[in-house]
Amino acid sequence: MRLVLDANEYIFALGFFRKQSCESLLEFLIDNFPAHSVSICRTIVEEVRANLTPKDFHNFVRFINVFAIIDEDFLIPFETGAKYEAKGLKEADALIAAYTD
């Protein structure tokens, strides 16, 4: 199964303020790879970078290099993002919803 996780899942699993549920989710993905893998868009990578220390971001990069596929945002159809913005999502959230779609 391929999953898309929000940036907060990574931030709270790897950053200074950790949540056990986020750490457990990443541990589950590691333990169940390749049955479960992760797709991630560039926007999420950049949001994670902005919210982690360089050391924690390095750990994130190590994780995604093994368990994730990074897609560029320009691959996401603009119309799909606009559809989610029209439903009331903020721009970045609409982009992630469109990516997941």
Secondary structure, 3 states (H helix, E strand, C coil): CEEECCHHHHHHHHCCCCCHHHHHHHHHHHHCCCCCEEEEEHHHHHHHHHHCCHHHHHHHHHHHHHHEEEECHHHCCHHHHHHHHHCCCCHHHHHHHHHHC
